[in-house]
């Protein structure tokens, strides 16, 4: 469920196809996301899940982000 919500946010923010956003997808290499894109994605995820993401440090792939959010929700 977390992945699907995050995937939808990324698809919406970066104007990508759902198939392009998988767990192994790298934000910078595969989606050409820059710092501003990542900032906006993180803001949307914070609003959606009512959590605070302190830094995008160590968040390189969609899976990294899903694991981070799941850890915050646990």
FIKOLZA-1660 file (N, C-alpha, C; in steps of 0.1 Angstrom, whole numbers, plus 5000, padded with zeros to 4 digits):
% residues 74
   i   px   py   pz ch aa at
   1 5008 4988 5000  A  X  N
   1 5000 5000 5000  A  X CA
   1 5009 5013 5000  A  X  C
   2 5019 5013 5008  A  X  N
   2 5028 5024 5009  A  X CA
   2 5034 5027 4995  A  X  C
   3 5039 5016 4988  A  X  N
   3 5045 5017 4975  A  X CA
   3 5036 5023 4965  A  X  C
   4 5023 5019 4965  A  X  N
   4 5013 5024 4955  A  X CA
   4 5011 5039 4957  A  X  C
   5 5010 5043 4970  A  X  N
   5 5007 5057 4972  A  X CA
   5 5020 5066 4968  A  X  C
   6 5031 5061 4972  A  X  N
   6 5044 5068 4968  A  X CA
   6 5045 5068 4953  A  X  C
   7 5043 5057 4946  A  X  N
   7 5044 5056 4932  A  X CA
   7 5034 5066 4925  A  X  C
   8 5022 5067 4930  A  X  N
   8 5013 5077 4924  A  X CA
   8 5018 5091 4926  A  X  C
   9 5023 5094 4937  A  X  N
   9 5029 5108 4939  A  X CA
   9 5040 5111 4930  A  X  C
  10 5049 5101 4928  A  X  N
  10 5061 5103 4919  A  X CA
  10 5056 5104 4905  A  X  C
  11 5047 5096 4900  A  X  N
  11 5041 5096 4887  A  X CA
  11 5035 5110 4884  A  X  C
  12 5028 5115 4894  A  X  N
  12 5021 5128 4893  A  X CA
  12 5031 5139 4892  A  X  C
  13 5041 5139 4901  A  X  N
  13 5051 5150 4902  A  X CA
  13 5060 5150 4890  A  X  C
  14 5064 5139 4886  A  X  N
  14 5074 5139 4875  A  X CA
  14 5068 5136 4861  A  X  C
  15 5055 5135 4860  A  X  N
  15 5048 5133 4848  A  X CA
  15 5054 5121 4841  A  X  C
  16 5055 5109 4848  A  X  N
  16 5060 5097 4843  A  X CA
  16 5048 5087 4841  A  X  C
  17 5051 5076 4835  A  X  N
  17 5042 5065 4834  A  X CA
  17 5044 5056 4846  A  X  C
  18 5033 5049 4851  A  X  N
  18 5033 5041 4862  A  X CA
  18 5044 5030 4861  A  X  C
  19 5046 5025 4849  A  X  N
  19 5055 5014 4846  A  X CA
  19 5070 5019 4848  A  X  C
  20 5072 5032 4847  A  X  N
  20 5086 5037 4849  A  X CA
  20 5090 5038 4864  A  X  C
  21 5080 5037 4873  A  X  N
  21 5083 5039 4887  A  X CA
  21 5081 5025 4894  A  X  C
  22 5093 5019 4896  A  X  N
  22 5093 5006 4903  A  X CA
  22 5102 5007 4916  A  X  C
  23 5102 4997 4924  A  X  N
  23 5110 4998 4936  A  X CA
  23 5125 5000 4933  A  X  C
  24 5130 4994 4923  A  X  N
  24 5144 4996 4919  A  X CA
  24 5147 5008 4912  A  X  C
  25 5137 5016 4909  A  X  N
  25 5139 5029 4901  A  X CA
  25 5148 5039 4909  A  X  C
  26 5158 5044 4903  A  X  N
  26 5166 5054 4909  A  X CA
  26 5161 5068 4905  A  X  C
  27 5159 5077 4915  A  X  N
  27 5154 5090 4912  A  X CA
  27 5162 5098 4902  A  X  C
  28 5174 5099 4904  A  X  N
  28 5183 5107 4895  A  X CA
  28 5186 5100 4882  A  X  C
  29 5190 5088 4883  A  X  N
  29 5195 5081 4871  A  X CA
  29 5184 5077 4861  A  X  C
  30 5173 5071 4867  A  X  N
  30 5162 5066 4859  A  X CA
  30 5151 5076 4856  A  X  C
  31 5149 5085 4865  A  X  N
  31 5137 5095 4864  A  X CA
  31 5142 5109 4861  A  X  C
  32 5155 5111 4861  A  X  N
  32 5161 5124 4858  A  X CA
  32 5155 5135 4868  A  X  C
  33 5153 5131 4880  A  X  N
  33 5148 5140 4891  A  X CA
  33 5159 5148 4896  A  X  C
  34 5157 5161 4898  A  X  N
  34 5167 5169 4904  A  X CA
  34 5163 5172 4919  A  X  C
  35 5170 5180 4926  A  X  N
  35 5168 5183 4940  A  X CA
  35 5154 5189 4942  A  X  C
  36 5150 5198 4934  A  X  N
  36 5137 5204 4935  A  X CA
  36 5126 5193 4933  A  X  C
  37 5127 5184 4924  A  X  N
  37 5117 5174 4922  A  X CA
  37 5116 5165 4934  A  X  C
  38 5128 5161 4940  A  X  N
  38 5128 5153 4951  A  X CA
  38 5122 5160 4963  A  X  C
  39 5125 5173 4965  A  X  N
  39 5119 5181 4975  A  X CA
  39 5104 5181 4975  A  X  C
  40 5099 5183 4963  A  X  N
  40 5084 5183 4961  A  X CA
  40 5078 5169 4964  A  X  C
  41 5084 5159 4959  A  X  N
  41 5079 5145 4962  A  X CA
  41 5079 5143 4977  A  X  C
  42 5090 5146 4984  A  X  N
  42 5090 5144 4998  A  X CA
  42 5080 5152 5005  A  X  C
  43 5077 5165 5001  A  X  N
  43 5067 5173 5007  A  X CA
  43 5053 5166 5005  A  X  C
  44 5050 5161 4994  A  X  N
  44 5038 5154 4991  A  X CA
  44 5036 5142 5000  A  X  C
  45 5047 5134 5001  A  X  N
  45 5047 5122 5009  A  X CA
  45 5045 5126 5024  A  X  C
  46 5051 5136 5029  A  X  N
  46 5049 5140 5042  A  X CA
  46 5035 5144 5045  A  X  C
  47 5028 5151 5035  A  X  N
  47 5014 5154 5037  A  X CA
  47 5005 5142 5036  A  X  C
  48 5008 5133 5027  A  X  N
  48 5000 5121 5025  A  X CA
  48 5001 5112 5037  A  X  C
  49 5012 5110 5043  A  X  N
  49 5014 5100 5054  A  X CA
  49 5015 5107 5068  A  X  C
  50 5014 5120 5068  A  X  N
  50 5015 5128 5081  A  X CA
  50 5028 5124 5089  A  X  C
  51 5039 5124 5082  A  X  N
  51 5052 5122 5088  A  X CA
  51 5062 5133 5084  A  X  C
  52 5074 5133 5090  A  X  N
  52 5084 5143 5087  A  X CA
  52 5096 5135 5082  A  X  C
  53 5101 5139 5070  A  X  N
  53 5113 5133 5064  A  X CA
  53 5124 5143 5066  A  X  C
  54 5134 5140 5075  A  X  N
  54 5144 5150 5079  A  X CA
  54 5153 5153 5067  A  X  C
  55 5157 5144 5059  A  X  N
  55 5167 5146 5048  A  X CA
  55 5165 5136 5037  A  X  C
  56 5168 5139 5025  A  X  N
  56 5167 5130 5014  A  X CA
  56 5181 5122 5013  A  X  C
  57 5189 5124 5023  A  X  N
  57 5202 5117 5024  A  X CA
  57 5200 5102 5024  A  X  C
  58 5206 5094 5015  A  X  N
  58 5204 5080 5015  A  X CA
  58 5192 5075 5008  A  X  C
  59 5184 5084 5003  A  X  N
  59 5172 5080 4995  A  X CA
  59 5176 5082 4980  A  X  C
  60 5179 5071 4974  A  X  N
  60 5183 5071 4960  A  X CA
  60 5173 5064 4951  A  X  C
  61 5166 5054 4957  A  X  N
  61 5157 5046 4949  A  X CA
  61 5143 5047 4955  A  X  C
  62 5133 5043 4948  A  X  N
  62 5119 5043 4953  A  X CA
  62 5118 5034 4965  A  X  C
  63 5126 5023 4965  A  X  N
  63 5126 5013 4976  A  X CA
  63 5131 5020 4989  A  X  C
  64 5142 5028 4987  A  X  N
  64 5147 5035 4999  A  X CA
  64 5137 5044 5005  A  X  C
  65 5129 5051 4997  A  X  N
  65 5118 5059 5002  A  X CA
  65 5107 5052 5008  A  X  C
  66 5103 5041 5002  A  X  N
  66 5092 5032 5008  A  X CA
  66 5097 5027 5022  A  X  C
  67 5109 5022 5023  A  X  N
  67 5114 5017 5035  A  X CA
  67 5114 5028 5046  A  X  C
  68 5119 5040 5042  A  X  N
  68 5119 5051 5052  A  X CA
  68 5105 5054 5057  A  X  C
  69 5096 5055 5048  A  X  N
  69 5082 5058 5052  A  X CA
  69 5076 5047 5061  A  X  C
  70 5078 5035 5057  A  X  N
  70 5073 5024 5065  A  X CA
  70 5079 5024 5079  A  X  C
  71 5092 5027 5080  A  X  N
  71 5099 5028 5093  A  X CA
  71 5093 5040 5102  A  X  C
  72 5090 5051 5095  A  X  N
  72 5084 5062 5102  A  X CA
  72 5070 5059 5107  A  X  C
  73 5063 5050 5100  A  X  N
  73 5049 5047 5103  A  X CA
  73 5048 5036 5114  A  X  C
  74 5059 5028 5115  A  X  N
  74 5059 5017 5125  A  X CA
  74 5059 5021 5139  A  X  C
% end
